[in-house]
């Protein structure tokens, strides 16, 4: 298909949402730190390489990149960095072993994996030795991407006590400022979750814009929309374009030639098979052949940029002015889930201007006036049904109840420990830290979707137990025991060292701040 290079109206925006829960010191295989290192090697390393190449070639405003504080805390963490280096070295050692196999296909895969591991090691040693934050600062200062912030540990905000919700948002933005030296203008709200009234919390925290899913705007995502009279702009995901990639039935990653995510070679631990066919069982998958892939990527690039171009023309004609088209995805799709994804992404970004499409960021859309009339948003998310069922449905009511109990326990303990003000309390800090890990949206998501559900329930109850245990000692006046417990739990969960429970206490005691509307 030949695509015209005539300039089209409006703007296209990629938004990538990068997130993993806190995994450090909580298991390795099959779920735990391994998940972090796989995503780091397969998605985060190549994505930043793509952005670096684009910036070097003079590209600006190429995408809006969301990075959750809890993910960045791990990418900056010395333990995680050291373990990542060991993981990459182990990857290369496993590749050497596979390359000596008498099985020709396994040996070929081993040689490919060896070279991939070497590239990753070289990149990690030269660019990531001081963590992710220096790279994030460079990406932001180069102008190649807009960086979004977010709440501290990815809670499902509408179900959270408003006092914790406000604290987590403010602390997440403060954490970004401390690490990167600038204030993100926008955020990715965890799970794109929204409840009426949250827009005013965003406004008070200095948030200028955030993402929602397309149905939240009733499918009319052609412009950003201020929410009520808050002045905060909601940008919606265009499902027509996003599902060209994302759809489980027809999305690009399911093409027969691409590397299959789910099928492992159990001897080597590598994914060395291609999709082959959507209904082909794992033991009948064909070996992955890189020679088959390049032309397929190019076809999918042309298909995508063609649909983006057509969508911009159609939407601009429909609304009678320049339109905005936003395609939003989890960053981990590119590389971790879809092996060929980073190559596809870079080719798309280079190809779009050639076919007359202006590429920009959400912040750029605001500056360009791609904003319509105010709207009132309904309660929503980007999960199944576009409502809250994934996080408060029947399957996860036990976690909803647990979160409510832990929240009450933590707030009561903080109120008592800090009732008279004064010095910072490391005990109160650790109580809050464990509570925020308990209420992570990842745990009910994993249960509802039946993906490592047992691990998710165990994690939620582990952090709940830590919250209770420390709080109980503190509330009984057993100060030494509480301090010891807090110190011991901090060995595993010492993320966000700047977290100060006194700031939560200030929110709790502020005039007009109550728990009304929370769980």
RAKA-V778098 format. One record per residue. N is the residue number from 1. RES is the residue in three letters. PHI is phi as a letter, one per 20 degrees, with the letter a starting at -180 (NA if undefined). Layout:
# RAKA-V778098
((N/RES/PHI) (N/RES/PHI))
This chain:
# RAKA-V778098
((1/UNK/NA) (2/UNK/e) (3/UNK/d) (4/UNK/f) (5/UNK/d) (6/UNK/f) (7/UNK/f) (8/UNK/d) (9/UNK/f) (10/UNK/n) (11/UNK/b) (12/UNK/d) (13/UNK/c) (14/UNK/e) (15/UNK/c) (16/UNK/d) (17/UNK/d) (18/UNK/d) (19/UNK/b) (20/UNK/b) (21/UNK/f) (22/UNK/f) (23/UNK/d) (24/UNK/g) (25/UNK/m) (26/UNK/c) (27/UNK/n) (28/UNK/c) (29/UNK/c) (30/UNK/e) (31/UNK/c) (32/UNK/q) (33/UNK/f) (34/UNK/g) (35/UNK/f) (36/UNK/f) (37/UNK/f) (38/UNK/f) (39/UNK/f) (40/UNK/f) (41/UNK/f) (42/UNK/e) (43/UNK/d) (44/UNK/f) (45/UNK/g) (46/UNK/f) (47/UNK/f) (48/UNK/f) (49/UNK/f) (50/UNK/g) (51/UNK/f) (52/UNK/f) (53/UNK/f) (54/UNK/f) (55/UNK/f) (56/UNK/f) (57/UNK/e) (58/UNK/n) (59/UNK/f) (60/UNK/c) (61/UNK/l) (62/UNK/e) (63/UNK/a) (64/UNK/d) (65/UNK/d) (66/UNK/e) (67/UNK/c) (68/UNK/f) (69/UNK/g) (70/UNK/f) (71/UNK/f) (72/UNK/f) (73/UNK/g) (74/UNK/f) (75/UNK/f) (76/UNK/e) (77/UNK/f) (78/UNK/g) (79/UNK/f) (80/UNK/f) (81/UNK/f) (82/UNK/f) (83/UNK/f) (84/UNK/f) (85/UNK/f) (86/UNK/f) (87/UNK/f) (88/UNK/f) (89/UNK/f) (90/UNK/f) (91/UNK/g) (92/UNK/f) (93/UNK/f) (94/UNK/f) (95/UNK/f) (96/UNK/g) (97/UNK/f) (98/UNK/f) (99/UNK/f) (100/UNK/e) (101/UNK/f) (102/UNK/f) (103/UNK/f) (104/UNK/g) (105/UNK/f) (106/UNK/f) (107/UNK/f) (108/UNK/f) (109/UNK/f) (110/UNK/f) (111/UNK/f) (112/UNK/f) (113/UNK/f) (114/UNK/f) (115/UNK/f) (116/UNK/f) (117/UNK/f) (118/UNK/f) (119/UNK/f) (120/UNK/f) (121/UNK/f) (122/UNK/f) (123/UNK/f) (124/UNK/f) (125/UNK/f) (126/UNK/e) (127/UNK/d) (128/UNK/d) (129/UNK/f) (130/UNK/d) (131/UNK/n) (132/UNK/e) (133/UNK/g) (134/UNK/f) (135/UNK/f) (136/UNK/f) (137/UNK/f) (138/UNK/f) (139/UNK/g) (140/UNK/f) (141/UNK/f) (142/UNK/f) (143/UNK/n) (144/UNK/f) (145/UNK/b) (146/UNK/e) (147/UNK/d) (148/UNK/e) (149/UNK/d) (150/UNK/r) (151/UNK/f) (152/UNK/g) (153/UNK/c) (154/UNK/l) (155/UNK/f) (156/UNK/e) (157/UNK/g) (158/UNK/f) (159/UNK/e) (160/UNK/e) (161/UNK/g) (162/UNK/g) (163/UNK/f) (164/UNK/f) (165/UNK/g) (166/UNK/f) (167/UNK/f) (168/UNK/f) (169/UNK/f) (170/UNK/f) (171/UNK/f) (172/UNK/f) (173/UNK/f) (174/UNK/f) (175/UNK/f) (176/UNK/f) (177/UNK/f) (178/UNK/f) (179/UNK/e) (180/UNK/d) (181/UNK/n) (182/UNK/b) (183/UNK/e) (184/UNK/f) (185/UNK/f) (186/UNK/c) (187/UNK/c) (188/UNK/e) (189/UNK/f) (190/UNK/g) (191/UNK/m) (192/UNK/l) (193/UNK/e) (194/UNK/b) (195/UNK/c) (196/UNK/g) (197/UNK/o) (198/UNK/f) (199/UNK/f) (200/UNK/f) (201/UNK/f) (202/UNK/f) (203/UNK/g) (204/UNK/f) (205/UNK/e) (206/UNK/n) (207/UNK/f) (208/UNK/e) (209/UNK/b) (210/UNK/b) (211/UNK/d) (212/UNK/c) (213/UNK/e) (214/UNK/g) (215/UNK/f) (216/UNK/f) (217/UNK/e) (218/UNK/l) (219/UNK/n) (220/UNK/e) (221/UNK/d) (222/UNK/f) (223/UNK/b) (224/UNK/f) (225/UNK/c) (226/UNK/g) (227/UNK/e) (228/UNK/l) (229/UNK/d) (230/UNK/f) (231/UNK/n) (232/UNK/e) (233/UNK/e) (234/UNK/e) (235/UNK/d) (236/UNK/d) (237/UNK/f) (238/UNK/e) (239/UNK/f) (240/UNK/g) (241/UNK/e) (242/UNK/f) (243/UNK/f) (244/UNK/g) (245/UNK/e) (246/UNK/e) (247/UNK/g) (248/UNK/f) (249/UNK/e) (250/UNK/c) (251/UNK/f) (252/UNK/g) (253/UNK/g) (254/UNK/e) (255/UNK/f) (256/UNK/g) (257/UNK/e) (258/UNK/f) (259/UNK/f) (260/UNK/f) (261/UNK/f) (262/UNK/e) (263/UNK/d) (264/UNK/d) (265/UNK/e) (266/UNK/f) (267/UNK/f) (268/UNK/d) (269/UNK/n) (270/UNK/e) (271/UNK/e) (272/UNK/d) (273/UNK/d) (274/UNK/e) (275/UNK/g) (276/UNK/m) (277/UNK/a) (278/UNK/f) (279/UNK/d) (280/UNK/e) (281/UNK/f) (282/UNK/g) (283/UNK/f) (284/UNK/d) (285/UNK/f) (286/UNK/e) (287/UNK/f) (288/UNK/f) (289/UNK/c) (290/UNK/g) (291/UNK/f) (292/UNK/e) (293/UNK/e) (294/UNK/g) (295/UNK/f) (296/UNK/f) (297/UNK/g) (298/UNK/f) (299/UNK/f) (300/UNK/f) (301/UNK/f) (302/UNK/f) (303/UNK/f) (304/UNK/f) (305/UNK/f) (306/UNK/f) (307/UNK/f) (308/UNK/f) (309/UNK/f) (310/UNK/f) (311/UNK/f) (312/UNK/f) (313/UNK/f) (314/UNK/f) (315/UNK/f) (316/UNK/f) (317/UNK/f) (318/UNK/f) (319/UNK/e) (320/UNK/m) (321/UNK/a) (322/UNK/g) (323/UNK/d) (324/UNK/d) (325/UNK/c) (326/UNK/d) (327/UNK/d) (328/UNK/c) (329/UNK/b) (330/UNK/f) (331/UNK/g) (332/UNK/f) (333/UNK/f) (334/UNK/e) (335/UNK/o) (336/UNK/f) (337/UNK/e) (338/UNK/d) (339/UNK/g) (340/UNK/e) (341/UNK/g) (342/UNK/f) (343/UNK/f) (344/UNK/g) (345/UNK/f) (346/UNK/f) (347/UNK/f) (348/UNK/f) (349/UNK/f) (350/UNK/f) (351/UNK/e) (352/UNK/g) (353/UNK/f) (354/UNK/f) (355/UNK/d) (356/UNK/n) (357/UNK/e) (358/UNK/e) (359/UNK/d) (360/UNK/b) (361/UNK/d) (362/UNK/f) (363/UNK/f) (364/UNK/f) (365/UNK/f) (366/UNK/f) (367/UNK/f) (368/UNK/e) (369/UNK/m) (370/UNK/e) (371/UNK/c) (372/UNK/d) (373/UNK/f) (374/UNK/f) (375/UNK/c) (376/UNK/d) (377/UNK/e) (378/UNK/e) (379/UNK/f) (380/UNK/a) (381/UNK/a) (382/UNK/d) (383/UNK/e) (384/UNK/g) (385/UNK/m) (386/UNK/l) (387/UNK/d) (388/UNK/d) (389/UNK/g) (390/UNK/f) (391/UNK/d) (392/UNK/c) (393/UNK/f) (394/UNK/g) (395/UNK/f) (396/UNK/c) (397/UNK/f) (398/UNK/f) (399/UNK/f) (400/UNK/g) (401/UNK/f) (402/UNK/f) (403/UNK/f) (404/UNK/f) (405/UNK/f) (406/UNK/f) (407/UNK/g) (408/UNK/f) (409/UNK/g) (410/UNK/f) (411/UNK/f) (412/UNK/f) (413/UNK/f) (414/UNK/f) (415/UNK/f) (416/UNK/f) (417/UNK/f) (418/UNK/d) (419/UNK/g) (420/UNK/d) (421/UNK/m) (422/UNK/n) (423/UNK/f) (424/UNK/f) (425/UNK/d) (426/UNK/f) (427/UNK/f) (428/UNK/f) (429/UNK/g) (430/UNK/f) (431/UNK/f) (432/UNK/f) (433/UNK/f) (434/UNK/f) (435/UNK/f) (436/UNK/f) (437/UNK/f) (438/UNK/f) (439/UNK/e) (440/UNK/g) (441/UNK/f) (442/UNK/f) (443/UNK/f) (444/UNK/f) (445/UNK/f) (446/UNK/f) (447/UNK/f) (448/UNK/f) (449/UNK/e) (450/UNK/l) (451/UNK/d) (452/UNK/l) (453/UNK/f) (454/UNK/f) (455/UNK/f) (456/UNK/f) (457/UNK/f) (458/UNK/f) (459/UNK/f) (460/UNK/g) (461/UNK/f) (462/UNK/f) (463/UNK/f) (464/UNK/f) (465/UNK/f) (466/UNK/f) (467/UNK/g) (468/UNK/f) (469/UNK/f) (470/UNK/f) (471/UNK/f) (472/UNK/f) (473/UNK/f) (474/UNK/f) (475/UNK/f) (476/UNK/e) (477/UNK/m) (478/UNK/e) (479/UNK/f) (480/UNK/f) (481/UNK/f) (482/UNK/f) (483/UNK/f) (484/UNK/f) (485/UNK/f) (486/UNK/f) (487/UNK/f) (488/UNK/f) (489/UNK/f) (490/UNK/f) (491/UNK/f) (492/UNK/e) (493/UNK/c) (494/UNK/d) (495/UNK/f) (496/UNK/l) (497/UNK/f) (498/UNK/e) (499/UNK/f) (500/UNK/c) (501/UNK/f) (502/UNK/f) (503/UNK/f) (504/UNK/f) (505/UNK/f) (506/UNK/f) (507/UNK/f) (508/UNK/f) (509/UNK/e) (510/UNK/f) (511/UNK/f) (512/UNK/n) (513/UNK/e) (514/UNK/c) (515/UNK/e) (516/UNK/g) (517/UNK/n) (518/UNK/e) (519/UNK/f))
